[in-house]
Amino acid sequence: MLNPSRRNIKDIVNQVNEMDSNSLTYKNVDILSNFLNEQGKILPRRVTDLNSKQQKKITKLIKQARIATLIPFIVSKN
């Protein structure tokens, strides 16, 4: 889970904006992992430029994916 560059985040945010709200689920690990840093922490709004509603949804989906063990809680330093 590499930290995507600022430009890549903009592309990902545009993808999220274009998707309807029902198509983005906790099973979309590829998309959700782009909103995590190297340590597995959720990126803040000031980095992702999502609005409040979108950020809350992404956060909720990431937490659901972690509980379902699709995304690890902690990323090892290997």
N, C-alpha and C positions, 0 to 999 in steps of 0.2 A: 504494500500500500504506500506508494510514493506520494509525496505531497505534490499535487498537480500545480502547474504554474498558473498565474493569475489569468492568463489568456485562455487556458483550458477550462478553468472554472467558469468563465463567461460562456463558453460553448455549452458546457454541461447545464448551466442555469437556463440557457435558452432552450435546451432540450426539455428540461423539467417544465418550463413555462408552456411549451407547445403540447405536452402530454396532457390529456384530460385527467382530472383528479382521481378517477377510478382506475386508470391503467397503471399508475405508479403504486407498487405494493412493496412490502418488506422482502419479497422474493427477488427483487431487482438489485441484487448484490453489486453488480458492476456499476450501476449508477450511484447507489448509496455509498460505496467505498470511496468515491471521489470527494465526498464531503467529510472524510476523515483524514487526520494528519498521520505522520509516520508512527506516532505513539498510539494511534487508535482513538484519539480524541475527536469529538465533533467540532468542525470548523465553525467559528462564530459568524454572525451576520455581516460584520464589517469586512470579512474576507470574501464571503460567498455572494454578497449583494442580493440576497433573497429578502423578500418582505417578511413581516412578522408571521403571517399565516403560513407561508411556504416553509420558513425555518422551523416552525413548530411541527409541521407535518413531516419534514425530513428527519427531525430529531425523534419523533415518535416512531417512524418507520425503522430508523437505525436501532432504536432500543428494542423493538419487536424482533428485528433480525438477530440481534445479540442473544435474546432469550431463546430464539429458535436455533441457536448455534450456527447460523449462517455467516455471521461476522464475529470475530473474536473480541472479547472484552479488552484484552491487553495483547499488544503485539510484541513478540520477543525481539531482542536486540541482535539476533543472529545476523 
